[in-house]
Amino acid sequence: MKHPEIPDGLDAEKLAEVALGLLALTLHDGSRVWKGLDWGVMNLLHERGWILDPHGKTKSVVLTDAGLALAEELLLKHFGRK
């Protein structure tokens, strides 16, 4: 199913399922979740050299050159429409 906010060529159903699964990592107070990714996941990405240090006051993080290339490749690999 095509969703207007999902780029063409990507499978919205797969993206929705994986996003919901990642949100479950931040589950607290019964059924509440944080809007961001789990800190353990962010630290893992940093340890692999894919993002700069995620700790700080900014709400965004910088991808390294290797992380940017891999992120684009994995997005299409796992969520591209066949």
N, C-alpha and C positions, 0 to 999 in steps of 0.2 A: 504494500500500500504506500503510495506517495504521500509525503507530508511536506507542506510548503516551507518549513524551516530546516529541512534536512537536504543537504546538497544532492543534486541529481547523481545517480549511479551508486548511491548507498542504500542499504537495506534498513529501513526505519524500524522494522520489528526487531531485528538483531540488536540494533543500537539501544532500543528501549529496554530490552531484556538485560543486557550487560550493564547499562546505567543503573537499573533498579538493583541488580545484584551488588554493584559497588556501593550504592547507598546503604545497603544492609550492613556494611562494615561500620557505619556510624550510628547504628540504632541505639536509642536511649529513651528513657521515660516511656516505656511501653511501645509506642509506634512512631516516635519522632526520629527524624534523621537530619544530619547536617547537610547543607547544600553543596559542600565541597568534598573532595576526596579524603579518605582516611589518612592520617599522618603516617601510619606505617607504610602505606602504599607510596606516599610522596617520598618518604625517606628511602625506600627501595629504588625508586627511579633515580634519586640523587646518587645513591651508592653505585648504580650502574653507569653513571656519567651521562645520563640522558637529560637531566635538568640541573640548573644551578641550585644552590642551597635554598630549600623551600621555607626555611624559618625566617621570619621577619614580619613587618607590619603590612606589607603590600598584599593585596588580594590575588595577585597573579604571580606566576613563576616563569622564568626564562628557560626555554629549551636550548640545549647545546646544539652545535651543528649536527653531531651524530644523532642526537635525540630528535631533531626536526626531520631529518631524512628518514629515520626509522619510524617515527610517528605517522608520516604520510604513507609509507609503505604498508605498515600494519593496518591502518584505517582501511585501505583498499583490500588488503589480503583477507581481513576478517569480516568486513562489512560491505564490500563491493557487491553490487548485483551481478550475477553471472549471466 
